């Protein structure tokens, strides 16, 4: 997460009593969604109380997680949350933050290695184009099912939707699958 512009340190975000967040780098007010995006981009920031200058980054990051969980983007299983709460006040509490941080770093490294291996496996092969096409279809499908995404949210679709009966989507998917299977069989010969 320690990615910031040319050694300038973390971006300072001031939180005011009215709960507004002010980005001192861009001289503009921002939202928790902006901070979430900065986090995903790897931008380092520090949130301070505008009046007391107290570092409240931890509280704000926790608030972002709570809002994501409330939106239906649940990532933290109930059993994990129960175990985490049970560790508060436990003699092992001091070790938990370091363990969780190391575990997440290991997960990220493994995720990147897996992604690189999959990309390398398909590079310069006849399956590369099919894999790329399948990923595009998968990404389009996941976007369509996200709340607030797709045509219902006011975004213009890339191709105008054709009027279709309920079974047409299934038939189209079956036809696409059959076409891909034919391609695989031809490539195997």
VOBA-1610 file (N, C-alpha, C; in pm, whole numbers, padded with zeros to 5 digits, always signed):
BEGIN
Unk+00082-00120+00000Unk+00000+00000+00000Unk+00086+00125+00000Unk+00213+00114+00015Unk+00302+00228+00032Unk+00338+00296-00098Unk+00248+00306-00191Unk+00271+00369-00320Unk+00226+00515-00311Unk+00321+00607-00324Unk+00285+00748-00326Unk+00377+00821-00422Unk+00343+00942-00453Unk+00417+01018-00554Unk+00555+01055-00505Unk+00656+01027-00584Unk+00796+01067-00571Unk+00840+01106-00430Unk+00826+01016-00334Unk+00879+01038-00201Unk+00811+01147-00121Unk+00695+01190-00161Unk+00627+01297-00089Unk+00554+01246+00034Unk+00552+01116+00055Unk+00482+01059+00169Unk+00336+01039+00141Unk+00264+00998+00243Unk+00121+00971+00222Unk+00043+01101+00198Unk-00065+01087+00124Unk-00157+01198+00102Unk-00230+01222+00234Unk-00239+01346+00275Unk-00308+01379+00399Unk-00454+01412+00367Unk-00542+01341+00436Unk-00686+01362+00423Unk-00733+01416+00558Unk-00799+01528+00557Unk-00851+01586+00681Unk-00999+01555+00693Unk-01036+01508+00811Unk-01178+01480+00837Unk-01230+01587+00931Unk-01334+01655+00887Unk-01391+01763+00966Unk-01506+01714+01052Unk-01547+01797+01147Unk-01654+01761+01241Unk-01784+01729+01168Unk-01805+01790+01051Unk-01926+01763+00975Unk-01914+01635+00893Unk-01811+01556+00920Unk-01784+01425+00858Unk-01733+01437+00714Unk-01704+01557+00668Unk-01651+01575+00533Unk-01502+01545+00532Unk-01457+01487+00422Unk-01317+01452+00404Unk-01255+01546+00302Unk-01139+01600+00333Unk-01073+01696+00246Unk-00936+01642+00206Unk-00915+01624+00076Unk-00788+01576+00023Unk-00696+01697+00006Unk-00588+01702+00086Unk-00498+01817+00080Unk-00413+01817-00046Unk-00399+01702-00112Unk-00320+01693-00235Unk-00394+01759-00352Unk-00525+01733-00361Unk-00604+01787-00472Unk-00685+01909-00432Unk-00679+01947-00304Unk-00757+02060-00251Unk-00905+02046-00286Unk-00959+01927-00258Unk-01100+01902-00287Unk-01160+01809-00183Unk-01291+01819-00169Unk-01362+01729-00078Unk-01384+01596-00150Unk-01372+01489-00076Unk-01387+01356-00132Unk-01481+01274-00043Unk-01510+01153-00089Unk-01598+01062-00014Unk-01520+00938+00027Unk-01585+00854+00104Unk-01524+00727+00141Unk-01499+00641+00017Unk-01586+00654-00084Unk-01564+00580-00208Unk-01434+00621-00274Unk-01401+00750-00268Unk-01273+00796-00323Unk-01156+00732-00247Unk-01168+00725-00114Unk-01062+00662-00035Unk-01050+00513-00067Unk-01163+00448-00088Unk-01160+00307-00125Unk-01088+00290-00259Unk-01116+00378-00354Unk-01050+00372-00485Unk-00901+00398-00470Unk-00863+00494-00387Unk-00721+00521-00364Unk-00653+00398-00306Unk-00721+00330-00216Unk-00665+00209-00154Unk-00644+00102-00260Unk-00743+00081-00346Unk-00731-00019-00453Unk-00619+00015-00550Unk-00593+00144-00570Unk-00486+00189-00659Unk-00349+00181-00593Unk-00347+00152-00463Unk-00221+00142-00391Unk-00170+00277-00341Unk-00254+00379-00344Unk-00213+00512-00295Unk-00209+00512-00143Unk-00102+00564-00087Unk-00087+00571+00058Unk-00148+00703+00106Unk-00231+00696+00207Unk-00290+00815+00263Unk-00303+00803+00413Unk-00315+00917+00476Unk-00332+00924+00621Unk-00449+01016+00647Unk-00545+00970+00726Unk-00662+01051+00759Unk-00641+01107+00901Unk-00651+01238+00911Unk-00634+01303+01041Unk-00758+01385+01074Unk-00787+01391+01204Unk-00895+01477+01251Unk-00851+01621+01229Unk-00931+01700+01161Unk-00893+01837+01125Unk-00870+01926+01248Unk-00939+01898+01356Unk-00926+01982+01475Unk-00811+01939+01564Unk-00801+01807+01590Unk-00701+01759+01686Unk-00573+01708+01620Unk-00576+01688+01488Unk-00462+01631+01413Unk-00434+01484+01450Unk-00529+01422+01521Unk-00515+01281+01559Unk-00528+01193+01435Unk-00444+01091+01424Unk-00448+00997+01312Unk-00568+00905+01331Unk-00664+00913+01239Unk-00786+00832+01248Unk-00799+00740+01125Unk-00686+00713+01061Unk-00687+00629+00941Unk-00751+00493+00968Unk-00716+00430+01079Unk-00770+00298+01113Unk-00921+00301+01120Unk-00976+00401+01187Unk-01122+00412+01201Unk-01190+00431+01065Unk-01130+00513+00978Unk-01190+00541+00848Unk-01184+00416+00760Unk-01071+00345+00761Unk-01061+00221+00683Unk-01163+00118+00731Unk-01180+00109+00862Unk-01282+00018+00918Unk-01421+00059+00871Unk-01448+00189+00865Unk-01576+00239+00818Unk-01598+00202+00671Unk-01493+00209+00590Unk-01504+00170+00448Unk-01540+00023+00438Unk-01476-00061+00518Unk-01506-00205+00517Unk-01652-00228+00558Unk-01697-00158+00661Unk-01836-00174+00705Unk-01934-00136+00595Unk-01906-00028+00523Unk-01996+00014+00416Unk-01995-00086+00301Unk-01879-00140+00267Unk-01871-00242+00162Unk-01952-00365+00202Unk-01940-00406+00327Unk-02014-00522+00377Unk-02164-00496+00373Unk-02207-00375+00405Unk-02349-00341+00404Unk-02406-00336+00264Unk-02322-00308+00165Unk-02367-00302+00025Unk-02384-00440-00034Unk-02353-00542+00043Unk-02365-00677-00010Unk-02234-00731-00064Unk-02127-00656-00048Unk-01995-00701-00092Unk-01926-00777+00021Unk-01997-00871+00081Unk-01944-00939+00199Unk-01821-01021+00163Unk-01718-01002+00242Unk-01594-01076+00225Unk-01554-01143+00357Unk-01604-01090+00467Unk-01566-01141+00597Unk-01674-01236+00649Unk-01643-01366+00653Unk-01742-01463+00700Unk-01777-01440+00848Unk-01899-01471+00885Unk-01945-01451+01022Unk-01856-01525+01121Unk-01816-01646+01089Unk-01732-01723+01181Unk-01597-01653+01203Unk-01539-01596+01096Unk-01414-01522+01109Unk-01433-01402+01200Unk-01543-01327+01181Unk-01570-01210+01264Unk-01586-01250+01411Unk-01655-01360+01435Unk-01671-01408+01574Unk-01536-01441+01636Unk-01451-01511+01560Unk-01319-01547+01611Unk-01235-01423+01638Unk-01244-01326+01549Unk-01168-01202+01565Unk-01213-01128+01691Unk-01344-01117+01710Unk-01396-01050+01829Unk-01352-01123+01955Unk-01352-01255+01950Unk-01312-01334+02067Unk-01166-01310+02104Unk-01084-01270+02009Unk-00943-01246+02038Unk-00916-01113+02108Unk-01014-01021+02105Unk-00996-00895+02177Unk-00987-00926+02327Unk-00885-00872+02390Unk-00866-00897+02533Unk-00792-01026+02563Unk-00771-01109+02464Unk-00698-01234+02480Unk-00548-01205+02489Unk-00473-01293+02549Unk-00328-01272+02562Unk-00258-01273+02427Unk-00322-01330+02325Unk-00264-01335+02191Unk-00301-01214+02105Unk-00379-01121+02159Unk-00428-01007+02082Unk-00315-00930+02015Unk-00205-00912+02082Unk-00095-00833+02027Unk-00034-00898+01903Unk-00046-01029+01891Unk+00012-01100+01777Unk-00079-01102+01655Unk-00207-01083+01675Unk-00305-01096+01567Unk-00281-00998+01452Unk-00260-00868+01477Unk-00240-00776+01364Unk-00123-00816+01273Unk-00012-00853+01331Unk+00104-00895+01251Unk+00075-01021+01172Unk+00005-01116+01235Unk-00029-01240+01167Unk-00123-01213+01050Unk-00227-01131+01072Unk-00321-01101+00965Unk-00253-01026+00851Unk-00164-00933+00884Unk-00093-00857+00781Unk-00004-00950+00698Unk+00068-01040+00765Unk+00155-01135+00693Unk+00072-01230+00608Unk-00043-01272+00658Unk-00130-01362+00583Unk-00184-01294+00457Unk-00225-01169+00469Unk-00276-01097+00352Unk-00165-01074+00250Unk-00045-01043+00297Unk+00066-01023+00204Unk+00097-01153+00129Unk+00095-01264+00201Unk+00117-01395+00138Unk+00007-01424+00037Unk-00117-01394+00072Unk-00229-01414-00019Unk-00210-01332-00146Unk-00171-01206-00132Unk-00149-01119-00248Unk-00038-01173-00338Unk+00073-01219-00278Unk+00183-01276-00357Unk+00136-01399-00433Unk+00065-01487-00365Unk+00013-01608-00429Unk-00085-01574-00540Unk-00168-01476-00517Unk-00265-01433-00618Unk-00193-01383-00743Unk-00089-01302-00723Unk-00013-01248-00836Unk+00061-01359-00910Unk+00120-01454-00837Unk+00189-01566-00900Unk+00092-01650-00981Unk-00027-01674-00927Unk-00127-01752-00998Unk-00169-01681-01126Unk-00193-01551-01114Unk-00234-01472-01231Unk-00125-01477-01338Unk+00000-01460-01298Unk+00111-01464-01394Unk+00123-01602-01458Unk+00105-01707-01379Unk+00114-01843-01433Unk+00004-01870-01536Unk-00117-01825-01506Unk-00229-01845-01599Unk-00205-01765-01726Unk-00162-01641-01711Unk-00135-01559-01829Unk-00023-01621-01913Unk+00082-01671-01846Unk+00194-01733-01917Unk+00155-01861-01987Unk+00062-01935-01928Unk+00020-02062-01986Unk-00054-02041-02118Unk-00123-01930-02128Unk-00201-01905-02249Unk-00130-01818-02352Unk-00019-01759-02312Unk+00051-01669-02405Unk+00101-01747-02526Unk+00087-01689-02642Unk+00134-01746-02769Unk+00081-01887-02796Unk-00040-01913-02755Unk-00101-02043-02783Unk-00234-02020-02853Unk-00287-02125-02918Unk-00416-02109-02985Unk-00529-02080-02888Unk-00508-02112-02761Unk-00614-02092-02663Unk-00615-01948-02610Unk-00511-01869-02641Unk-00501-01734-02588Unk-00622-01650-02626Unk-00662-01654-02752Unk-00774-01572-02797Unk-00905-01619-02733Unk-00921-01751-02720Unk-01043-01802-02656Unk-01046-01762-02509Unk-00932-01770-02442Unk-00927-01732-02300Unk-00959-01585-02284Unk-00905-01503-02373Unk-00931-01359-02369Unk-01080-01332-02389Unk-01140-01398-02487Unk-01283-01381-02516Unk-01368-01427-02397Unk-01331-01541-02339Unk-01406-01592-02224Unk-01397-01495-02106Unk-01279-01435-02084Unk-01265-01340-01975Unk-01350-01216-02000Unk-01357-01171-02125Unk-01441-01056-02158Unk-01588-01087-02129Unk-01631-01206-02168Unk-01770-01247-02143Unk-01796-01256-01993Unk-01701-01317-01920Unk-01715-01332-01776Unk-01722-01195-01708Unk-01632-01103-01746Unk-01632-00970-01686Unk-01761-00895-01718Unk-01810-00908-01840Unk-01936-00843-01877Unk-02051-00899-01795Unk-02050-01031-01775Unk-02157-01094-01696Unk-02151-01050-01550Unk-02031-01043-01492Unk-02022-01002-01352Unk-02062-00857-01335Unk-02031-00771-01433Unk-02073-00631-01426Unk-02225-00620-01432Unk-02287-00705-01510Unk-02432-00699-01526Unk-02504-00735-01396Unk-02441-00818-01313Unk-02506-00861-01191Unk-02469-00777-01069Unk-02377-00680-01084Unk-02341-00595-00971Unk-02450-00492-00949Unk-02484-00465-00821Unk-02585-00363-00794Unk-02533-00228-00842Unk-02621-00151-00906Unk-02585-00018-00951Unk-02503-00016-01077Unk-02490-00129-01146Unk-02412-00138-01269Unk-02505-00170-01384Unk-02452-00156-01503Unk-02525-00198-01622Unk-02633-00100-01663Unk-02717-00140-01759Unk-02818-00051-01815Unk-02917+00001-01712Unk-02949-00077-01611Unk-03046-00034-01512Unk-02996+00086-01433Unk-02861+00101-01423Unk-02804+00210-01346Unk-02785+00335-01430Unk-02830+00333-01553Unk-02820+00450-01637Unk-02701+00447-01730Unk-02619+00342-01723Unk-02505+00332-01813Unk-02554+00285-01948Unk-02502+00344-02051Unk-02544+00304-02185Unk-02481+00172-02221Unk-02558+00074-02266Unk-02500-00054-02304Unk-02416-00037-02430Unk-02314-00125-02444Unk-02225-00113-02559Unk-02296-00153-02688Unk-02392-00244-02681Unk-02473-00279-02797Unk-02618-00274-02753Unk-02705-00225-02838Unk-02844-00216-02796Unk-02901-00354-02772Unk-02974-00371-02662Unk-03031-00502-02633Unk-03140-00536-02734Unk-03133-00658-02782Unk-03235-00706-02875Unk-03351-00762-02794Unk-03472-00738-02838Unk-03583-00796-02765Unk-03572-00949-02773Unk-03580-01012-02657Unk-03560-01156-02653Unk-03661-01222-02561Unk-03696-01341-02598Unk-03781-01421-02511Unk-03693-01475-02400Unk-03755-01525-02296Unk-03681-01570-02178Unk-03582-01681-02212Unk-03614-01772-02299Unk-03528-01884-02331Unk-03420-01852-02433Unk-03426-01735-02496Unk-03328-01699-02599Unk-03187-01685-02542Unk-03174-01633-02420Unk-03042-01619-02359Unk-02976-01754-02339Unk-03052-01851-02292Unk-02998-01985-02270Unk-02960-02047-02404Unk-03042-02029-02503Unk-03012-02084-02636Unk-02887-02020-02693Unk-02871-01891-02674Unk-02752-01822-02724Unk-02626-01873-02654Unk-02636-01894-02523Unk-02522-01947-02449Unk-02486-02088-02494Unk-02589-02171-02518Unk-02564-02307-02566Unk-02498-02304-02703Unk-02543-02215-02790Unk-02483-02205-02923Unk-02338-02160-02914Unk-02310-02063-02826Unk-02172-02015-02807Unk-02084-02128-02753Unk-02136-02204-02658Unk-02061-02317-02602Unk-02032-02421-02710Unk-02130-02452-02792Unk-02110-02549-02901Unk-02004-02499-02998Unk-02009-02370-03030Unk-01911-02311-03121Unk-01769-02321-03063Unk-01757-02294-02933Unk-01625-02303-02869Unk-01576-02448-02864Unk-01667-02541-02840Unk-01628-02683-02838Unk-01580-02727-02976Unk-01646-02680-03082Unk-01602-02712-03218Unk-01463-02658-03243Unk-01437-02536-03197Unk-01303-02477-03215Unk-01198-02560-03142Unk-01229-02603-03021Unk-01134-02681-02943Unk-01105-02813-03014Unk-01210-02877-03066Unk-01191-03004-03137Unk-01105-02984-03262Unk-01126-02875-03335Unk-01047-02848-03455Unk-00902-02821-03419Unk-00880-02751-03308Unk-00743-02721-03265Unk-00670-02848-03219Unk-00746-02943-03164Unk-00688-03067-03115Unk-00648-03163-03226Unk-00698-03142-03347Unk-00668-03234-03459Unk-00541-03199-03528
//
